[in-house]
Amino acid sequence: MKILGVSFSPRAKGNTIAMLTKALEAARGAGGEVELYSIAGKNIQPCDGCWGCMKSGKCHIKDDAPELFDKMLAADGLILGTPVYFWGMTAQAKAVIDRSISLRGTEHNYNNRVCGVVSSCGSLGMGSVLKDLTYFIVQRRMLPANQVSAYLGSPEELEKMPKCLKALEDLGKQMVALARMNFKYPAEFVGGPGSFGTHTK
């Protein structure tokens, strides 16, 4: 089972990386093949709303997002990690979510993957991040795993939080266990959009 941790933090050695590392170590211990991908230093552009991907199946923007998408598509499970910036996920996390609209085909989508979340925060905004990422997971027909959140000032503080460390360990083990279940949505419900609101006819 391939478990990919994705850090949406622009910091290469921050709280998000520390949390993901703990979860991935546990996933490796449970028999999973793990990889950590950080967007720090990467060029991730926002969606420009051109809708060209609806025809071509690919995004026209030339940056590092396709490399990340390929890694996400190759994984059996994803752990998405983001700090809280101004009461929400980072701009990079939102850009990746928006750009994933190009992955809607029956072969290129996130359907049936296991997906967990880790998030760190200094003050307010944790609830918004967990809500938004949960909605993304459900809309992309993924199987939700646990969410682990922590109020952290530095990675060193994580080592003094035994309950959080245990939760991260459990998340890593859970990712592998759920991926091994080989969960599948019925074929007729994958690949297409969900219901988005009152404009849906």
N, C-alpha and C positions, 0 to 999 in steps of 0.2 A: 504494500500500500504506500503510495507516494503522498506525503503531506507537505504542503507548501505554506510557509508562513510569509505573509506580505506586510512589511512595515511601510505605512503611509506617512511616517514622520520624516521631515526634511533633515533630522539629526541622525547621524550614523551611529551614535553611541548613546542614545537616550533611553528613556523609560520604556518606550514601546519595544525597542530591540531587546531590552533586558527581559521583558515579559514573554515575548515570543520565543526567545532562546530557552527559557525554562520549560515552556510547553512543548517545544520541539525536542528537547532532550528526553522528556518523558515519552513522547511518541516514538522516538528511536528506541528507547528501552523496551517499548511494547512491540517492537518488531517492524516499525514503519521506516520507510526511506524518507528522509527529511531534507528540506532545503529552506534557507532563509533568503528572501529577496527584499532588499531595501531600495526605496525610491530616492534615497539621499544621493544627491549628485546627478540624478537622472533628469532627462528632459521629458516632462509629462505635460502636454498642452491640453487646454480645455476643449470640449466639444464646441464646434462653431455652428452647429445646427443646420448644416447644408443638406442633410438627408440623403446624400449620395450613397451611403452604405445600404440604404433600403433597396437600391438597384444593384449595386456591385457586390454587396456582402462584405465589403472591406472599408475601413476608414482611410480617407485620403491623406490625413495628417502624417507627416514624416517625423517621428520622434521615437522615444523608447517604449511607448505604450504597447506596440505589437509584440515586443519581446516578452513583456510581462503577461500579456494575454495568452501567448503560446505556453508559458509556464503554468498559468492557471488552468488552461484547458488540458494540459498533460497530467495534472494532479488528480488524485482521488479525493483529497480533502484539502480545504483551505482554512487557514487561520488568518483573519484580517485584523490588523492592528493599527490603531491611530490614537494619537493624543487628542485632547480637546483644545481647540483653538477658537476663541470667541464663541463659546457655547455650542460648538459643533465640530464635526470631523474636519480634518485638514483640507485645504484646497486641492491637494494632490489626490486624496481619497475620493473627493467628489468628482474630480475630473475623470478618474478611472471608472467610476460608476456610470457617469454620463456617457463616456466613450464606449462602454460595454453594450450600448444599444446596437452596435454593429454586429454583435454576436447573437443573432436571433434565429439562425438557420437550424435545421434539425440535426446537423452534424457539428456545428460550431456554436456551442452554448454551454452554460454552466449547469444544465440540468443534471440532477442525480448526484452531484458532489455533496460531500459533507462540508459544512461551513461553521466554524467557530469564530469568536470575536474576543480580542483583548483591547482594553482602552485604559489610558492613564489621564488623570486630571488634577489640576491644582486647586480648583474651586468648583464653580457651577458648570453645567452643560453635559454631564455624563448621561443623563436620561435621554437627551436628544440624540446623542451619538448611537446609543444602543437601539433606540427606536428606529432610526433611519437605516442602520445596517440590517436590522431584523427584517424590515420591509424589503430591502434589496434581496436578502437571502430567500425570502418567500416568493417574491416576484420572479426570481430566476430559477424557481423550482429546485432549490437546493434543500438538503436535509439539515435543519438547524442543530448545531451542537451547543455546548455551554458558552456563556459569555462571562468573562472575568474582567472586572474593572477595579481600579485602585487609585487612591489619591496619593500621588507620589511627588516628591520634590526632586528626587535624584534616584538613579539606579541603585545606589548603595542602600537606600531606605527599603528597597524590596527585600533585601536579605534579612531585615528585621521584622518581616510580616509573615509569620508562619502560616496563617490561614490563607493568605493570598498565594503563597508558594504551593500550598497543598491544592488549591483550586486550579492553579496552572498545571500542576502535575496531573490532576484528574482530567483536565481538558485534553492534554496530550494523549493520554491513554484512551480517552473516550473517542477521539478522532479516529484512531486506528481501529477500535472495536466497531464503530459505526460504519466505517468504510468497508470493513470485512463483511458486513451484512449485505452489501451489493444492492442497496435500495434502488428501486426504479419506479418512476412515475409511469402510469399507463401512457402508451405511446401517443394517444390522441390528445393528451394534455401537455405535451412538451413542445418547445420551439416557438410558440406563439405568445402574444401579449396577454397579460391579465386584464382585469377590469379596472379602469383608471378613473371612473367617476361619472358624473352626470352627462358628459359629452358622448359617452359610449352608447352606440345605437345597436 
